[in-house]
Amino acid sequence: MAETTREIERKYEATPGTPLPDLTRIKGVAEVVHRGTRTLDAVYHDTPGLRLAAEGLTLRRRTGGPDAGWHLKFPVAPGVRDELGAPLADTLPEEFAALLRSRLRGAPTVPVVRLRTTRDVRLLHAADGTRLAELSVDTVHAERLPEGPAAHWTEIEVELAEGTDPALLDALGTRLRKAGIRPSAAPSKLARALAETGRPPAAPAPAPGPPGTAGAVVLAYVREQTDAIVALDPAVRRDLPDAVHRMRVACRRLRGTFRTYRRVLDRDVTDHLAGELRWLARELGAARDREVLDARLRARVTALPRPLVRGPVKARLRHHAATGRQDARRRVLAALDSARHLALLDSLAALHTHPPLRKAAHRKAPKVLARALAEDHARLAERVGHALALDPGKERDLALHEARKAAKRTRYAAEAARPALGKPAKRMAKRVKAVQSLLGEHQDAVVARRALRGLGAEADAAGEPSFTWGLLHGHEESAADRAERELPRVWSRAGATGIEAAFRP
């Protein structure tokens, strides 16, 4: 795994003769130590169309300085990036190639910019000697490759040390601005080099059709979810918190959008994509479902009084969780590395280039989207009513799970329609989400009971007490029963929306 650091920095305009103010007048800064000058030489790589730069990613090979090597930077927030480092080599590290697969999808990377920087470094220390930040005055020579125009500038860069309160950046910024030093308009050296030496990255094309049409609204939501899947691919590979869950939700949102708004987008195209999204969500689901189950069972055991935890319950639970996580992660990575996944990403990209719009896509959005939402809500009502009419048991559990899936689809459809329908769609999404959450609690209890029966059987076969597993099984039965009893009340708030009538002409 490449070494990762969180880079929090700000950049300021400067000239070769710009004087720095006394930074020890900033609260907490006791000393500024001059560390001399470094010479850095970095070649930035991207696709010929600057696909990485368009999404705020930076890939470079740099020599000189203490961190010479390959660097890959992912944006986190304005002025905040995760920087991954790998040893200096002639070719792109395999790990970086994997992290860029969802963006590159087979496209080659080529050198696009060379930056040669003379860096004058100062370290800011606290009174106890703790390093707070690094401030550098960078004299930059940028050259577009191959044999393109050049640009020159000087800038001041301030980067926080790990563990430093970000408020220090605000104090430093105030001090520099009082000295007449202004923030840079460019988010990075690469962005400035591209802007000043030729063509910058192209902005994403707007959704086809006039603003306010059903097609424009739906395609904007489709693009948002597609971008999320692409961006979360490397996050899942890096095993970042909640990445699997967010990617799975984006797949489900897209699937739901294709099914709900079938009068807007041609199903001859989107049905295949929905099937492939279902496959990807299922592969991700093994990991996500394991995360949810493990967290639930750990919480249940932790809440038990110690005398009720009999036998090596926690040890068996840890083993169960570790084994399941390893298997689930292998399955997820195999899916992301597959040709099938890349083909899906290519097909989603083509959907934006050549959207399969139907006649209704060119109509005004409110009436078209409200009608589709009303149909989804009617389907949800039918499934909830069917489930509530059944006696408690396996058949009812399955019916409630189907109702949960319908609630998700309705909620996501309402979210997609919100730009056109406003508060009614927002209110509908909120109320249906409450139904979905309650049904999710019920389904989690059903899944936990199944796992607990297996764990109890394993414990019994090993000669361990099975009392605790049976006790936890009873707790999950109670949780499922509570959810079922609560459902009529929660559904009563979401059961009537009148959303289609609100948007009739």
Secondary structure in CASP SS format (residue, H / E / C, confidence):
PFRMAT SS
TARGET T0000
AUTHOR 0000-0000-0000
METHOD secondary structure of the structure
MODEL  1
M C 1.00
A C 1.00
E E 1.00
T E 1.00
T E 1.00
R E 1.00
E E 1.00
I E 1.00
E E 1.00
R E 1.00
K E 1.00
Y E 1.00
E E 1.00
A E 1.00
T C 1.00
P C 1.00
G C 1.00
T C 1.00
P C 1.00
L C 1.00
P C 1.00
D C 1.00
L H 1.00
T H 1.00
R H 1.00
I C 1.00
K C 1.00
G C 1.00
V C 1.00
A C 1.00
E E 1.00
V E 1.00
V E 1.00
H E 1.00
R E 1.00
G E 1.00
T E 1.00
R E 1.00
T E 1.00
L E 1.00
D E 1.00
A E 1.00
V E 1.00
Y E 1.00
H E 1.00
D E 1.00
T C 1.00
P C 1.00
G C 1.00
L C 1.00
R H 1.00
L H 1.00
A H 1.00
A H 1.00
E C 1.00
G C 1.00
L C 1.00
T E 1.00
L E 1.00
R E 1.00
R E 1.00
R E 1.00
T E 1.00
G C 1.00
G C 1.00
P C 1.00
D C 1.00
A C 1.00
G E 1.00
W E 1.00
H E 1.00
L E 1.00
K E 1.00
F E 1.00
P E 1.00
V E 1.00
A E 1.00
P C 1.00
G C 1.00
V E 1.00
R E 1.00
D E 1.00
E E 1.00
L E 1.00
G E 1.00
A E 1.00
P C 1.00
L C 1.00
A C 1.00
D C 1.00
T C 1.00
L C 1.00
P C 1.00
E H 1.00
E H 1.00
F H 1.00
A H 1.00
A H 1.00
L H 1.00
L C 1.00
R H 1.00
S H 1.00
R H 1.00
L H 1.00
R C 1.00
G C 1.00
A C 1.00
P C 1.00
T C 1.00
V E 1.00
P E 1.00
V E 1.00
V E 1.00
R E 1.00
L E 1.00
R E 1.00
T E 1.00
T E 1.00
R E 1.00
D E 1.00
V E 1.00
R E 1.00
L E 1.00
L E 1.00
H E 1.00
A C 1.00
A C 1.00
D C 1.00
G C 1.00
T C 1.00
R E 1.00
L E 1.00
A E 1.00
E E 1.00
L E 1.00
S E 1.00
V E 1.00
D E 1.00
T E 1.00
V E 1.00
H E 1.00
A E 1.00
E E 1.00
R E 1.00
L C 1.00
P C 1.00
E C 1.00
G C 1.00
P C 1.00
A E 1.00
A E 1.00
H E 1.00
W E 1.00
T E 1.00
E E 1.00
I E 1.00
E E 1.00
V E 1.00
E E 1.00
L E 1.00
A C 1.00
E C 1.00
G C 1.00
T C 1.00
D C 1.00
P C 1.00
A H 1.00
L H 1.00
L H 1.00
D H 1.00
A H 1.00
L H 1.00
G H 1.00
T H 1.00
R H 1.00
L H 1.00
R H 1.00
K H 1.00
A C 1.00
G C 1.00
I C 1.00
R C 1.00
P E 1.00
S C 1.00
A C 1.00
A C 1.00
P C 1.00
S C 1.00
K H 1.00
L H 1.00
A H 1.00
R H 1.00
A H 1.00
L H 1.00
A H 1.00
E H 1.00
T H 1.00
G C 1.00
R C 1.00
P C 1.00
P C 1.00
A C 1.00
A C 1.00
P C 1.00
A C 1.00
P C 1.00
A C 1.00
P C 1.00
G C 1.00
P C 1.00
P C 1.00
G C 1.00
T E 1.00
A H 1.00
G H 1.00
A H 1.00
V H 1.00
V H 1.00
L H 1.00
A H 1.00
Y H 1.00
V H 1.00
R H 1.00
E H 1.00
Q H 1.00
T H 1.00
D H 1.00
A H 1.00
I H 1.00
V H 1.00
A H 1.00
L H 1.00
D H 1.00
P H 1.00
A H 1.00
V H 1.00
R H 1.00
R C 1.00
D C 1.00
L C 1.00
P C 1.00
D C 1.00
A H 1.00
V H 1.00
H H 1.00
R H 1.00
M H 1.00
R H 1.00
V H 1.00
A H 1.00
C H 1.00
R H 1.00
R H 1.00
L H 1.00
R H 1.00
G H 1.00
T H 1.00
F H 1.00
R H 1.00
T H 1.00
Y C 1.00
R C 1.00
R C 1.00
V C 1.00
L E 1.00
D C 1.00
R H 1.00
D H 1.00
V H 1.00
T H 1.00
D H 1.00
H H 1.00
L H 1.00
A H 1.00
G H 1.00
E H 1.00
L H 1.00
R H 1.00
W H 1.00
L H 1.00
A H 1.00
R H 1.00
E H 1.00
L H 1.00
G H 1.00
A H 1.00
A H 1.00
R H 1.00
D H 1.00
R H 1.00
E H 1.00
V H 1.00
L H 1.00
D H 1.00
A H 1.00
R H 1.00
L H 1.00
R H 1.00
A H 1.00
R H 1.00
V H 1.00
T H 1.00
A H 1.00
L C 1.00
P C 1.00
R H 1.00
P H 1.00
L H 1.00
V C 1.00
R C 1.00
G C 1.00
P C 1.00
V H 1.00
K H 1.00
A H 1.00
R H 1.00
L H 1.00
R H 1.00
H H 1.00
H H 1.00
A H 1.00
A H 1.00
T H 1.00
G H 1.00
R H 1.00
Q H 1.00
D H 1.00
A H 1.00
R H 1.00
R H 1.00
R H 1.00
V H 1.00
L H 1.00
A H 1.00
A H 1.00
L H 1.00
D C 1.00
S C 1.00
A H 1.00
R H 1.00
H H 1.00
L H 1.00
A H 1.00
L H 1.00
L H 1.00
D H 1.00
S H 1.00
L H 1.00
A H 1.00
A H 1.00
L H 1.00
H H 1.00
T H 1.00
H C 1.00
P C 1.00
P C 1.00
L E 1.00
R C 1.00
K H 1.00
A H 1.00
A H 1.00
H H 1.00
R C 1.00
K E 1.00
A H 1.00
P H 1.00
K H 1.00
V H 1.00
L H 1.00
A H 1.00
R H 1.00
A H 1.00
L H 1.00
A H 1.00
E H 1.00
D H 1.00
H H 1.00
A H 1.00
R H 1.00
L H 1.00
A H 1.00
E H 1.00
R H 1.00
V H 1.00
G H 1.00
H H 1.00
A H 1.00
L H 1.00
A H 1.00
L C 1.00
D C 1.00
P C 1.00
G C 1.00
K H 1.00
E H 1.00
R H 1.00
D H 1.00
L H 1.00
A H 1.00
L H 1.00
H H 1.00
E H 1.00
A H 1.00
R H 1.00
K H 1.00
A H 1.00
A H 1.00
K H 1.00
R H 1.00
T H 1.00
R H 1.00
Y H 1.00
A H 1.00
A H 1.00
E H 1.00
A H 1.00
A H 1.00
R H 1.00
P H 1.00
A H 1.00
L H 1.00
G C 1.00
K H 1.00
P H 1.00
A H 1.00
K H 1.00
R H 1.00
M H 1.00
A H 1.00
K H 1.00
R H 1.00
V H 1.00
K H 1.00
A H 1.00
V H 1.00
Q H 1.00
S H 1.00
L H 1.00
L H 1.00
G H 1.00
E H 1.00
H H 1.00
Q H 1.00
D H 1.00
A H 1.00
V H 1.00
V H 1.00
A H 1.00
R H 1.00
R H 1.00
A H 1.00
L H 1.00
R H 1.00
G H 1.00
L H 1.00
G H 1.00
A H 1.00
E H 1.00
A H 1.00
D H 1.00
A H 1.00
A C 1.00
G C 1.00
E C 1.00
P C 1.00
S C 1.00
F H 1.00
T H 1.00
W H 1.00
G H 1.00
L H 1.00
L H 1.00
H H 1.00
G H 1.00
H H 1.00
E H 1.00
E H 1.00
S H 1.00
A H 1.00
A H 1.00
D H 1.00
R H 1.00
A H 1.00
E H 1.00
R H 1.00
E H 1.00
L H 1.00
P H 1.00
R H 1.00
V H 1.00
W H 1.00
S H 1.00
R H 1.00
A H 1.00
G C 1.00
A C 1.00
T C 1.00
G C 1.00
I H 1.00
E H 1.00
A H 1.00
A H 1.00
F C 1.00
R C 1.00
P C 1.00
END
